[in-house]
């Protein structure tokens, strides 16, 4: 009982002072979230847990990949170990890091985020480790680094794969010794900080080419989480679209509550979104902007917001093979049929495929029928010869 109260006092103390640091820092202090509603003296009595909402942080969806991600976050938050978050750009790696922090025992303490790829090697080191007065030109006063600022809390190192080999060595020492030495300093200062990192690179491949230290990898990847791309959770797209619509309307002070046509929503759901959730949010914001004076967002507006991107992406999946005995008509017929089949597969509807191809359903049906007749006729004549 006493140890539990001491632990709660350490992580949830109301009178903690947070030191101001460099202006470029992103410091996020979440509201305190007690992992346990009450502490029981009797170990046999049930302890009620209280979980924070992932939706409040920005992780939205009900698909199996998101449910699996939520379980991983919950498990990882309980373990005060280093975490490596991997995934494509725009999949919400920083949101996952925030969720881990908010559900952990350090939730009332600082969450500090820095993009390692956005800074030069020297500037990154001074930001992370701090520096003494006179350590370099322009160092007119002593400055604490991010690890000291995040002491007892969490530090999130985004784009860890961009860190230089020299800086990797210094990060490894911090993780091994739990202490930092400011630039120009002679003594190390102990820090108690949870380190969460993220990257969209394949670090195993980076290790094989000598660009990333293997020993550092094993230090930062005690726990690993892979964020799913949006194309693998397309059932979440309608929920995300609704969420981003309301956000955009509030941001732009839009007089209408927008609604999207059913076929338009199907078009958004059929797209594979190479930029993931970030790209989807940007497209929804564009849709609200171009339909500001209207309540409805049409499929045509969505196609304009995706300027040929769906068709160009689809075209990269088509086998462009010109056979030896092909005429131009034969080649174009095969391309049309392949494009139609791909769109039918993505949208699940002949009408939606016709709309994406910017034609009406009857005309498309006639063109497909003629193409099939010509191809079947060529096959029959070839067999007769």
Residue, then its C-alpha position, 0 to 999 in steps of 0.5 A: x500500500x505504501x509503495x503504491x502511494x509513493x509511486x502515485x505521488x511520484x507520477x501524479x504529484x500536483x506541485x511539479x515544476x517544469x523548466x522552460x526550454x528552447x522555443x522550438x520544442x513541442x511540449x505537451x502536458x496531458x491531463x492527469x489520468x489515474x490508471x486506477x480509480x482507487x487503491x484497495x488494501x485487500x488484494x482480492x478486491x477488484x481494482x477498477x481501471x480507467x482508460x483514456x479515449x484514443x478518439x480524444x487523441x485523434x486515433x479514430x476507427x473501428x476496424x480490426x487493425x485499429x482495434x489491434x493497435x489499441x490493444x498494443x497501445x494499452x499493453x505497451x503503456x503498462x510497460x515502462x520500456x523503450x518503444x519503436x513505432x514504425x509505419x508509412x508517412x501519415x499513419x499517425x505515429x506521433x498520435x500513437x506515441x501520445x496515446x502510449x504516454x497518456x495511458x502510462x504512469x507518466x501521463x501527468x508529466x511532460x511529453x516532449x516531441x522532436x523531429x530528428x530529421x528536421x535539424x542538422x546534426x549539431x543543432x539536434x545534439x544541442x537540442x537533445x543534450x543541452x550545452x554549457x555557456x561558451x560551448x560554441x559560438x553563440x552559446x551565451x548562456x547555459x541551456x538544458x536539453x530535451x532529455x533533462x526537460x523530459x525528466x520523469x516524463x516521455x520524450x518522442x524522437x520522430x524520424x529516428x532513422x535520420x539521425x547521424x552516426x555520431x549522434x547515434x553513439x550519444x543516444x546509445x550512451x543516454x539509453x545505456x547509462x540513463x545520464x546526459x552530458x551537455x555539449x561543452x560539459x564535463x559531468x553527466x546528469x542522471x535522467x529518468x525518461x521514457x524514450x519512444x521513437x518512430x520511423x518510416x524507414x526499414x531500420x533492418x535494411x539501414x543496419x545492413x548498409x551500415x547507416x544505423x547502429x544495430x546496438x542502438x536499434x535493440x535499445x530503442x526497439x524493446x517494444x515495437x508497434x507498426x501503424x497500419x496504412x489507411x488502405x488496410x483499414x478502408x472501413x474506417x474512411x467514412x468515420x474519418x471523413x465525418x470527423x474531418x468534415x466537422x473539424x474543417x467546418x469549425x476551423x473555416x466557420x462554415x455555415x453548413x453541416x456538409x453531407x457527402x453523396x453515397x457514391x462520393x463516399x464510395x469513391x473516397x473509400x475505394x482510393x488507396x491513399x498513398x499519403x494515408x490519413x494525412x492526405x485524407x484530411x487534406x482532401x476533406x479540408x479542400x472539399x469543404x473549402x470548394x463547397x463552402x456555400x453548399x450543404x452537399x459535396x458531390x461525387x464530381x467535387x470529390x473527383x476534382x479534389x482527386x485530380x486523376x490521382x485514382x486513375x493514374x494510380x490504377x493505371x500503374x497496376x495495369x499490365x501495359x503489354x503490346x503483343x506481337x500481333x496486336x492492332x491498336x484497337x486490340x491493345x486499347x480494348x484490353x486496356x479498357x477491360x482491365x481498367x473497368x475490372x479494376x474499378x469494379x473491384x475497387x468500387x463494387x458497382x458498374x455505375x460508380x466505375x462509370x462515374x469515375x471514368x466520367x461517362x454514363x453507365x449505358x455508354x460504358x456498358x456498350x463500350x465494354x460489350x463491343x470490346x469483349x466482342x472484338x476480343x472474342x472474335x479475334x480469339x475465335x478467328x485465331x483458333x480457326x486459322 
